[in-house]
């Protein structure tokens, strides 16, 4: 999930859209695609939790009423400004008197304002301190931010996540300093799986990493793979539900036929002799439809009933095995990858002491007592290191 820090850096890339004209809006999957043109075509893909710029064309193009409404208001209009609203997960594109607002909070939203008055919204919603309703003035969530913040508790209240909070605290930085890092978009891998992304390289996150050309490219790669996995996961869940229903249905049918086996066999024999309907048995072509306890069961007319029961039990068994296999796959391939729960592979040697990094990246360490002070000097100090000793 992208944080306010990510959107702070992403907006710098989105500023490229200034002076571009909006040409088209459509849906591709679950994302809204905004097609712009200036010297070249460029696309802004907007999901519930992210957005990114790309020059790649989208093959799937669908329209809904909201796309058509936005296009009617904004087609051929130039972007005159792009900004992040008050260090929130909110991005605003300005078109003359219109503002197109992307909220990446909660379930996400897209809002169109004219002179700050809401004239269109993907979702109308009401919150404690604000209302996203047609006709209302747009009010963003309040977010009191100071770039001097260093304290862990205050940083967490900004919803920047534990990973960025740890980076700031461990390196003894302020929020303002982390917002001035050199852009170096990075994807982090744990055992080959993409687990986190950042617009600059994190010094305290010890994972394999790969750098991208820009932050949009990194966001696209990270979330596209996740979306594909999510689609597979949802399909597997649908199949799991289907197999569980099938297993229950086949087993119940087999058990009912077994319970009333003698009565059904007598009924079938009587039907063969008299050639007439005998409740609860009906013949349909080459099959027999039997109604037991409001459940209709279809079996073959010429087959032995015991064999039909065994077939149903076998089908139930196969469905159960398939359901079990899917559960194993879901457990193995789709474990939790929440960024907030990532654990570092191993601690660095200096983490057992008091330490921090200076603004130029130099490591400063101090012992916690006389014993660890001695360890620092004897085991880790090198010729070119500076050593300070204070008598108190």
N, C-alpha and C positions, 0 to 999 in steps of 0.2 A: 504494500500500500504506500503510495507516495505521501510525503509529509510536506508541511509548509516550507521546509528548507529546499526540498526538491522543486517545488513550484516557483520558489524565489529564483533559482537558477534557470529553470525551464522558460520562464517569462523572458529572460534575456535572449533566448533563441527565438521565441515567438515574435519578438520585436522586428524580426525580418519581414513580417507580414505587413508592416506599415507601408502604405501607398498601394498595396495589392487590392484588386477588385474581387468581390465575391461573385462567382459565376454559377455555382450550383450547390445544392444540398441534397444528400440522399442517405439512406441507411445501407450499411454493409455489415451483415450479422447484427450484433447488438450496438454497434458504434454508429454515431452520426458523423458523416464525412462532409467537410466544408471545402469546396474546391475554389481556389483562388488563382488569379492570373495577373501578372505584371509583365516581366520579361520572360517568365517561364510559368508553367503550371506547378502549383504546389498544393498539397492536401493536408488539412488538419483533421486528424482522427480523434474523436471525443468519445470516451467510454464513461462508465460510472465512476471510476477511480483514477483515471489517467487521461492525458491527451498527448499527442506528439505530432510533429511535422514529418512529412515524407513526400518524395517525388514519385513514389510507386503508384501506379493506377490500381483502383479497386475494381475487381471483376463483378462482384455482386452489387447491384444497384437497385435498391427498392425505395419507394417513396411512401410517406404517410402524410396525414393532414398537417402535422406540425412542420414537416419539411417544407411543404407547399406554402404554409403561412409565413414562415421565416423568409423564404425565397421571394415571396411577393413584396415583403417589406425591405429586404436588403440587397436584392440582386443588382449588380453593377455598382454598388456603393463601395467607396474606398475605406480601408481601415486607417484611422488617424491616430490611434493610440492603443497600447497593450500594457496592462499592468496586473499585478497581484493585489487583491483587496486586503489591506490591513493584516498582512502576514497570515491570512487564512488560506485554506485550500480552495481558493476562488480565483479564477482568471477572467478578466474583462477585456473584450474587444470593443473599441469605440468606432462607430460609423456616423459621423456628423452628429445628429441629435439622438441617435440610437445607441444603446449599449447592449451587447450580447454577453450575457453573464453565464459562465460555466461554474457550477458549484460541485465540487468533488467531495462533498461531505454527506454522510448518511447514505441514502440510495442514489445520490446524484441528482442533478437537475440542470436544465437549460432555460434561461429566463431572458425575455426581450423587454427592454425598457425604452420608452420615448420620453425624453426630458425627465429621466429618473422615475417615471410612472410605469408600473408593470402593465404591458399590453399583451403579453403572451408568456406562457410557461408550460413546459413539458408536464410538470406536476404542480398542482396547486396544493399548498401545505400550510398548516398553522403550527407555530411553535410558541413557547412561553413568552419570548421577547420579540417575536416578529411574525409576520404573516406573508406568505407568498401567494397573493390573490390578485386576480386581474382588477385593475383600478387602484390598487394600493401603491404607495411609494415604496421603492425597494430599500430595504434595510439589511445590511450584512451583519453577520454575527459579530458581537463585540470581542475584541482581542487586544488586551493591553500588553504591549510588547516594549521591552527596553533592550537595546543592543548590549548593555553592560551586564546582562544576566549571566551568572556563572553557576548559581546554586542548583543542585540536581532537582530538588523538589519544584522549584519555579520553572525549570526547563521542561519537566515532564508535563506541567500544566499547559504548555504550548502545543502539546500533541505532536512533538517532533520524533517521538519514539525512543526506545531505550538505547538503540545503537548510536544515534547521533548524540544523545545525552551523554553516553559513556565516552564518546570521542571528545566532547567538549570538556568534561570533567577530568578525564585522565590526562589530557594534554594541557590542562589548566588554562583553557581559552574562555573567551566570552562568546555570546551569541553573535555579536558583531564581527568578531574575528573569524568565526566559522563561515560567515556569509561573504568573506573575502578570500576564500581559498581559490587556488588556481584551478580552472576548469579542466577536469580529466575524467570524463564519464567512465564508470567502471561497473562491470558485472562480477559478482562473487559466486564461487562454486564450492559446494560441499559434497565430496564424493561424486563429482561430475554433474551434480544438479544445481541449477541456478537458484540461489537463495536470497540474494539482495542486490540492489543497484544503488549507485550514488553518483552525483554530478562531479564529484572530486574524489580522489583516492583517500580512503580512510586508513590511518596509520595504526589504529588499535584493533582492526578486524583482521584476524589471521586466517584467511582463506585463499585458495587459488583464485586468480583474478584475470580478467581480460578487459582491455580498454576499447572504447568505441570512438568513432569520429566525432560524434556529438551526442548530447543527452537524449535527443529524440530517437536516435538509432538504438540506443541502449534500452530505452523504455519500450520501443516496438518489439525488439527481440525478446525481452523478458516477458512482456504481457501476452504477446502472440503465442508463445510456447505454453504459457499458463492457460490461456483460453482453449487451445487445442487439447490440452490435458483435461481441462474441465469438461469439454464436450465429450471426450472419451469416457470420463468418469460418470457423467450423467447418463450416457448410453448404457454403461455397465450397470448402473443403478436401476435403470428401466428394465434391463434384462433380468437382473436379480429379482426384482419384484414380480416379473412375469413367471419366472421359474418357481418362485415360492408359491405363487397362486396355483400354478399347474400341479406342483407336488401335492398340495393340500387337496385340490379338486380330484386328481386321479386316485389318491389314497382313500378319500371319502367314498368315491364311487365304488372302488374295489371292496371296501368294507361293507357297504350297503348290499352289494350283490352277494357277498359271502354270507351275510346275515339272513337274507331272504332267498337263498339259493334254491331250496326245495320248492318253495311256493312259485318262484319264477319258472323253474323247469316244468312244474305241473301245468302252469298257465300256457307255456309255449307248446307243450304236447297237446293240450286241449284245443289251442288255436289251429294247430296242424290238422287235427281231426275234423273240427267243425268249420274252419275257414271263416271265423267271425271275430270281431273285436272282443277281447276279454280284458276288462280293466284290471290292473293299470297298464296293460301291454298293448302297444299299437305297432303295426308293421308299416314301415315306410321303405319302399323298394326292397333292397336286399338287407335292410337293417331293421332292428326292433328298438322301439323307444319305450323305455320303462320308467314310470313315475313312482318314486319312493320318497316319502317325506318331503314333498314339494321339490324334489330334485329329479330332473330328467336325465336318464342315462341311456346312451346309444350303444348298442352292441350288434355284432353281425348275426344275421338270422341262422345261417348254416353252421356257425362255429359252436364248439362245445363251451358251455357256460364257464366251466372251471378254467379253460384256456383263456377266455376273455378276462376273467378275474386276474389271472397271472399276468396277462399283458398290461392291465391297468396298474398293478403293483410294480411291474418293471418300469413303466413310464414314470411313475411317481419317484422311483429310485433314481432314474436317470436325471429327472428334473432337480432332485435334491443334490446330486453330485455336481451338476452344472452351477447351482446356486452356491454351493460350498466353494467351488473353484473361483467364482467371481468374487466372493468375499475375501479369499486369499489374495487375489490380484489387487483388489481395492486396498487391502491392508498393506501390501508390499509396495505398490507403485504410487499410492496417493496418500502418503502420510502427511502430517501437518508440516507446512513450510512457512509458517507465519514468521515474518521478519523479526517480530518482537521477541520470539522465543529462540533465536539463533544463539548457540553457544560456541565460543571460540574453541578451536581444536586443542591448543595448548597455551600455557602461560609463558610469557617471556621471562628470562632470568631476573630482570630488574623489578618484576611485579611483586616480588616478596619483600622489597624495600619500599620506603617512601620515595616517590618519583614524580617527575613531570617533564614535559617538553617545553623548551623556550620557544619564542616566536619564530626563531630561525631554524627550529627543528632539533636543537641540541638537547641531549638527555641529561637531566639533573637527578641524581639519586642521593638518598641519605639513609643511614641506618636508623633502626627503631630503638636500639639500646647499644650498650658497650660491645656486646658480642657481635651484633650485625654490623656495627661500625668497623670492627676489625675485619669482618668478612669482605666488606666493600674495599678496604685498603689492600688487603693481602691477596684476594682472589680476582678482583675485577679491575683494579686501577692499572692504567697503562702509563708509559712515559710522558705522553703528550697531554694527559688529563690534568685538569685543575683540581686541587684538593684544598678545601677550607676546613679548619678545625676551630671550634669556638669553645672557650672556657666559660662556664656559667657558675 
